[in-house]
Amino acid sequence: MSAKLPQPPYWAVIFSSQRTDGEQGYAAMADRMLRLAEVQPGYLGAESARDAAGFGITVSYWDSVEAIAAWRHYAEHLVAQKLGRDVWYQYFSLKVARVERAHESAGSAGA
């Protein structure tokens, strides 16, 4: 299911990653980061998926680059970033993009 978002423009932070083996507290921290992000000024929503091999993509949506920067430097998020680099991810990539247009449709299979 898609995040409920306002009409564009807004910003998307696209985080893709390949997990390491083992849980090592990842699920609890991921849940904590989502809960913290949800109360940050400028946060609009997120969508996330991870396959059985551990490759995942999370897209978070923000109303400004300033809101993204504030989240990036939030103290608990800095701790999670370090653990990601040191423990949880074999690889990760982060991209920031401005969303200019957005379209949604529920196909007949969704009815």
N, C-alpha and C positions, 0 to 999 in steps of 0.2 A: 504494500500500500504506500502511496505517495504522501509526503508531508503536505499539510495544508499551508499554502503560501499565498502571499499577497500578489497582486499584479506586478510584473517586473517594471523597473529594474531592481535587482538585488544582487547579492554576491554569493558565490558557491565556493566552498573549500572542499576539494576532492582529495581524499586521503586513501591511497591504495597501499596494501601491505601483504607481505607473506609472513605468516606466523612461524615461530619456532615450535618445536615439539613441547608438549606439556602445558598444563594450565598456569601454574606459577602465579596465581592471583590475578590473572588477566581479566576474567569475567567480572569480578567484583570491581576492579578499577574502571573497566569500560562502562559499567552501569553507573558508577560514581561520577565519571566524567560527563555522561549524558545528563544526569540529574543536575550537575553544576552548570552545564552549558544552558540548560533550559531556563535558568533564572538570570542569565547574563543579559545585560542591556544589548539590544540589537539582534539577539538570537531569534531565528524564524522557524527552525525545524531541522530535521535530519532524516536521512534514509541510509540504510546499511544492509550489506549482504556479505556472507562469507561462505565459500564452498568447502567441501569435505577435505580438500587438500590444504586448507588453511589460507587461501588467497581471499582477501576481502577488499571491499570498497565502501567507504563511508563518505557521504556528501552532506556537509552541514551548510545551512543557508543563513545569511546575515544581512542586515540592512545597510552596512557600511564597512569600509576597510578599517575604520577606527575600531569598530566593534570586534572585528577579526583580530586586530593587533592586541586589544585588551585581553581577549580570551587567550591568545598565544602566550601572553606574559602573566596570566593568572597563576598564583603560587602553586596550587595543587596540580594544575595542568602541567606546569614545568616539571614536577616530580614524575607525572605519568609519561611525559615525553622522554625523560632520562631512562626510565624503566623500559620504555619501548625500544630505545636505541640499544640498551645494554642487555635486555633479557627477552623481550617478547617478539621482536621482529628480525627476520633474516634480511628483509628488504622493506623499504617503504618509500613512497613518493607523495609529495604534497603539491597541489596546484590550486591557484586561486583564480577564479574567473568571474566576470560580470555577466549576469544573465539578462539578456535583452528581450528575449521572447520565451514564452512557455505555453505549451498546449497540453491538454489532458483529454483522454477519451476512455470511456468504459466500453469495451467491446461486448458483443453478445454473450461471450463466455463469462463475463463478469456480472451478467444480469441474473 
